[in-house]
C-alpha cells in the first residue's frame, strides 16, 4: 500500500506528547540564549532512503524510528516529506527529551520494506563567543537554573557525575568558581588529553565511567563529547550532547583540514550515510546555552597528523569553544531514554542513528549497508 504525506512550512508543537503537523522557517529563541542575527543561512536537502533488510529467517512486525532535527536559533527544518509502503507512519515527540521522531511500521518482514524521507534544512553558524555576545555577562552571585535546564545536571546510565568523574572534574577545575572559566578548563582538558580512535564502531557509546577507569582516554565523538558533559555536570554546570549528522562542506574550517569537518563535491552533494556526529553544549546562568566541540579537535588532529600545540590545531581548538560552523544538523539531546512507541529492547543509549526492530530484534544501525539506509545531502545554492 502506497502512502505519502507532505508537511511543509507549518509549525510542530508538542505539549505532553501532543504533536501537530511540522515545522516553520523562522528564527526561534534557543532557550533564551542571546544570538546575533545570522548574516548568512545555508540550505540543505537531506534525502534518506530506507530499504530494510531483515536477517535471513526472521519474521514478524517491523518497526522503524528515525530521528528528525530539533528547531533552534541556529537551525530549522523548513520542510519534510515521506513516502513508502509502510502500514503506518507518523511524527511524534512523545518521549522524555521531546526528540522528534518519524515512526513507521510494517506488519510483516517479507518483501520490500521501503521508506523515502526528504528534509529541507536551514542553518546559520552559531558563534556567540566569536560575536562577543558574552561581553555584558557576568557570573551571578547566586545561580538559579530554569526548570528545563536542571535535568542536564543529573547523571544518566552512561554519564555518571560521582566517583571518579567528580574527582577528575575537581582536579581539572582546581577550585575555580567562575562557571565559564570552569567550562573552558574542562574543554581544554578533554580536547588535549583525549584522542580519536577510528577503530571505535559508529560514534562510540559515550560510557564515561569506563573511559576514565580504563585510563585509555580515546574514542569517537560521542565518547569525547560525553566526557565533557559528565565532567561539566559534576562541576555544577548543566551540559548535554546534541546528536546529529554532517550535511556538507565546511567553509570556515576547511582551511585546516579538507576531510575532518565535512565535505561535498563541486555541486554541493555529499553522501553522508556515515556522517553522524555528536557535539556538546553547556549552560551559563544568566545567559543560556553555549556550543563546543572538543571531538572535532581530536578528529582534525588525527586527520592531519598534528600535535595538539600545532598552530592550526590551536586555531580550531579556540574556535570550537563557544562556536559551531553549521554544515551539520542536530537531531536531539536524548540520552538513556525510551523511544515512542516503546521498543522491545528498552531504553536506547542515544538517538543519533535510525533504529529498527524485526519481531523485537534490533538491526545493526551502525552499518548503513546492513540496516539498510542511504543518506545524501545536497546544498541549495
Secondary structure, 3 states (H helix, E strand, C coil): CCEEEEEECCCCCEECCEECCCCCCCCCCECCECCCCCCCCEEEEEEEEEECCCCCCCCCCEEEEEECCCCCCCEEEEEEEEEECCCEEEEECCCCCCCCEEEEEECCCCCCCEEEEEEEEEECCECCCCCCCCCCCCCCCCCCCCHHHHHHHCCCCCCCCCCHHHHHHHHHHCCCCCHHHHHHHHHHHHHHHCEECCCCCCCCCCCHHHHHHHCCCEECHHHHHHHHHHHHHHCCCCEEEEEEEECCCCCCHHHCCCCCCCCCCCCCEEECCCCEEEEEEEEECCCEEEEECHHHHHHHHHHCCCCCCCHHHHHHHHHCECCECCCEEEEECCEEECCCCCCCCCCEEECCCCEEEECCEECCCCCHHHHCEEEEEEEEC
